[in-house]
Amino acid sequence: MFPIRFIRSSSTGRTREIIKFYYDFKSPFTYLALEPALQLEKDYPVQIRFIPRSFHTQQSFGGNLIERNRLHVNKVQYLDLDCQRFAKERGLIIREPKHSFDSSMSLIAGLYADKHQFFHAFASRTFELFFKRQLNI
């Protein structure tokens, strides 16, 4: 059995479960999951702990475009279509990046923002600008 970590709120005395949220600013699925995760904190006695995790697209999807077989190409196309559909339902814009990015600096900035209590605003703005192709991370 995995240990479940809880924290006790100093203001209300209620116990809240900690939920780990792994993120990378170049992941469209993380972008889609951010707002629902933040809503969990408002609706339930939980606290979201944001943990940076670099997503390596070339390793996950069979290398660069030349090295990919048909299965990997189809997988990427259908994942992109799913992202577009989910984003459209929520009024978000997700444009596929034109090239691969190293997001390590933005992840470090996310740690700083989390430490200084402005992660939600920072992450929302970073995702929005990156997926509109207005920010290179």
C-alpha positions in Angstrom: 0.0 0.0 0.0 1.3 3.4 -0.9 1.5 6.0 1.9 -0.9 8.9 1.4 0.4 12.2 2.5 -1.9 14.7 4.2 -1.5 18.2 5.5 -3.5 19.9 8.2 -4.8 23.4 7.4 -3.7 25.9 10.1 -6.8 28.1 9.6 -9.6 25.4 9.6 -7.9 22.4 11.2 -9.1 20.2 8.3 -6.9 17.6 6.8 -6.2 17.9 3.1 -4.7 15.2 0.8 -1.7 16.2 -1.4 -2.1 15.5 -5.1 1.1 15.5 -7.2 0.7 17.3 -10.6 3.6 16.7 -13.0 3.9 19.4 -15.6 5.9 20.5 -18.6 5.1 23.7 -20.4 5.4 22.1 -23.8 2.9 19.4 -23.1 -0.6 20.2 -24.5 -2.2 17.6 -22.2 -0.7 19.4 -19.1 -2.2 22.6 -20.4 -5.6 21.0 -20.8 -5.3 19.5 -17.3 -4.2 22.6 -15.4 -7.6 24.4 -14.9 -9.4 21.2 -13.8 -6.6 20.5 -11.3 -6.9 24.0 -9.9 -10.6 23.6 -9.6 -10.1 20.5 -7.5 -8.4 22.6 -4.9 -11.4 24.9 -4.7 -14.0 22.1 -4.6 -12.4 19.4 -2.4 -10.0 19.3 0.6 -6.9 18.7 -1.5 -3.7 20.6 -2.2 -2.0 20.3 -5.6 1.7 20.0 -5.5 3.2 21.1 -8.8 6.3 19.0 -9.8 8.3 19.8 -13.0 8.9 16.9 -15.3 10.6 17.3 -18.7 8.7 15.6 -21.4 11.0 14.2 -24.1 8.9 14.1 -27.3 11.5 12.3 -29.5 11.8 9.4 -27.0 8.1 9.2 -26.5 7.0 9.3 -30.1 9.7 7.2 -31.9 12.4 9.8 -32.7 12.4 12.6 -35.1 10.1 12.7 -38.2 12.5 10.8 -40.4 13.0 7.9 -37.9 9.3 7.4 -37.1 7.4 4.4 -38.5 3.8 4.6 -39.6 2.5 3.6 -36.2 4.3 6.4 -34.4 3.2 8.9 -37.1 -0.5 7.9 -36.6 -0.1 8.0 -32.8 1.1 11.6 -33.0 -1.6 12.7 -35.4 -4.4 11.2 -33.3 -3.0 12.7 -30.1 -2.9 16.1 -31.8 -6.5 15.7 -33.0 -7.6 14.8 -29.4 -5.8 17.9 -28.1 -7.4 20.1 -30.6 -10.8 18.7 -29.9 -10.5 19.1 -26.1 -9.0 22.6 -26.5 -11.8 23.7 -28.8 -14.5 22.4 -26.3 -12.9 24.7 -23.7 -12.2 27.7 -25.9 -8.4 27.2 -25.8 -6.0 27.5 -28.7 -3.3 24.8 -29.1 -1.1 25.1 -32.1 1.5 22.4 -32.5 5.1 23.8 -32.0 7.1 24.2 -35.2 10.2 22.5 -33.6 11.3 20.8 -30.4 12.0 22.9 -27.4 14.1 22.4 -24.3 11.8 23.6 -21.5 14.3 23.3 -18.6 14.5 27.0 -18.1 10.8 27.4 -18.0 10.5 24.5 -15.5 13.0 26.3 -13.3 11.0 29.5 -13.6 7.9 27.4 -12.6 9.7 26.2 -9.4 10.4 29.9 -8.6 6.8 30.9 -9.2 5.5 28.0 -7.1 7.9 28.9 -4.2 6.7 32.6 -4.3 3.0 31.8 -4.6 2.2 32.9 -8.1 2.5 29.6 -10.0 -1.2 29.5 -11.2 -0.9 32.8 -13.0 2.5 32.1 -14.3 1.6 28.6 -15.6 -1.6 29.8 -17.2 0.1 32.6 -19.1 3.1 30.5 -20.1 0.9 27.8 -21.5 -1.4 30.3 -23.3 1.5 32.1 -25.0 3.5 29.0 -25.9 0.6 27.2 -27.6 -0.3 30.4 -29.5 3.3 30.3 -30.7 4.0 33.7 -29.1 6.6 32.3 -26.7 9.6 30.1 -27.2 10.5 28.3 -24.1 
